[in-house]
Amino acid sequence: MNEIVCATRGGEGSRAVQLAAIDEARRTGNPLVFIYVASLANMGKIEHGMEVAVRDELLWLGRAILQVAYARALQSGTQSRLEVRAGRVRDEICAYLIETQASLLLLGAPRAATTTVFGDDPVELFASSIHDTTGVPVMIVRPGSEDLGSYTTWQDTRDISQ
């Protein structure tokens, strides 16, 4: 069975996406993996010589965030695995999806993000880019979404609501 991969970063959308991933894993019986990517790309200028220390702190933070996700899954009776990587977020997620031949990626949207009619929502663009690179369907979960059928999913290079 191919893995369901849940990317999490600890933002407002993390709880919602983790719960949706747990539900999807329980529904399908597929293995669940929570992934966190530590990236220095958005950290601004880091003092020379501090890059390794900052990266190590981000990796520690990622492991802590994933332990919360793991506990949520375990509490619901769902086994999961954790994956922590360092590098560019999009590149590392794509590499992992391809390496494992994952069946689905779930992404959480920040609370302020909304679906746009212009197709310029950053989360949607990110999801579309990952799908275009990997061919793996990508589900975006927005905080407050209770119905699995209301999530936006990218498949076959176009977005459809399930």
N, C-alpha and C positions, 0 to 999 in steps of 0.2 A: 504494500500500500504506500502511496506517495504521501509525503508529509504535508501538513497544513502549517504554514509558517506565519507567525504573528510578529511583525516588527513593532517594537515598543521603545519609547524614549523617555517615558516618565512624565510626559505632558498631560494636559487635561483629557485628551482623547485616549490615553492609555488604558484606563479602567474599562471603558466601553469596548475597546477593541479586544482586550484580553478576554472579557466575558463572551463576546461574540465568537472568538476563536475557540474557546472552551466549548461553547454550544455546538459549533460546527464540527469539532473533533468528536464530540459525543454522538452527534447525529450521523456522521459518516463512518465512524470507527477508525478514521485515519490517525496516524501519530501526529502529535502536536509539538511544535518547536517554537520557542520564544527566542527572537534574535534582537540583539542590541549592537549597534555599531558606534564605536567611539571615534569621533572625527574632530580634528583640529581645524577643519576648513572654516568654520564659522566663529572661531574663537578670537579673531582679530590678530593683532600683532602680539606675539608671545616673545618675551625676552629671550635672547640667545642663551642656550644652555638649559632652558626650562621646558623645552618641548617634551622630553622624555617624562619628566615629573608630571606635567599636565596630562599627557596621554595616559600615564599610569593611574592618575586620579580619575579620569574619565572611565577607564576600564573598571576600576573599583566601583564607581557609581553605577555603571551598567550592570555589573554582577548583583549589586544590591537591588536595583530595580527589577531585575529578572527573578530574584528570589521571591519578591512579592507576587509576581505573575505565577511562578511555580506553586506557591502556597495557595493561590486562588484556584488553580487547576486541581491540585491535590484535594482541597476542601470539597470540590465538586465531584470527586471520584475519578478525575481524569489524569492520566499520567502525561507528563510532558518532559521535554528536554530543553536545555538552555544552550545558546550559542552566543558567544561574545567575540566580536571582531574589531579590528582597528583599521581605519582607512576612510576612503570616500564612501558615504552612506549608500548612494545609488549603486556604485560599483560593487561593494561588498554584498549588498542584498542580491543583486543580479547574479553574482558569482555563486552565492550559496544556493539560489533557486536552481541554477543550471547544474551545479555539482550534485544536488540531491534529487533532481527531477521532481521538484515539489509540485503538488496539485493545485495549491492556492496560496496566495499571499494576502494577509489582512493588514491594512494600514489604518491607524487612527487619525482622524482629522482634529485639529485644534478646535476648541469650543467656538471661536469666532469665525471659523471657516464655514462657508455655505456654498452649496452648489450654485454655479453661475450659468446663465444662459449663453454667455460668450465663450465658455470653455477655457477661461483664463485662471481658474482656481489653482493655486500652486499644488495642492494635494492631488487634484485630478490630473494635472500635467505630469506630476511625479509618477502617479500610478500608470498613466498611459505610456510613459517612457519606459518603465520597467516591463510592462506587458509587451511593448513593441520589441524590446531587446530579448526577452526570455520566452515569450509565448505563454507564460503562466498567467491565469486569471488573477486579477487584483481586486480585492473588495475593500472599499473605503467605509469605515464605520465612524459615524459622527456622534459625539456625546448626546445622549437623550434618545438615540435610536433604540427602540425596544424590539421592533419587528425585523427579523432576519431578512424578510423580503423587501425591506425598504432600502437596503444598502445598494450603493452603486458598484457595479462590477465591470471590469474591462475584460473582454474576451473577443477573439476574432477581430482585433483592431478597431472595434467600435464599442461604445458604452451602451449597456442595456441594464434595465432594472430587473432584478429577479423577484 
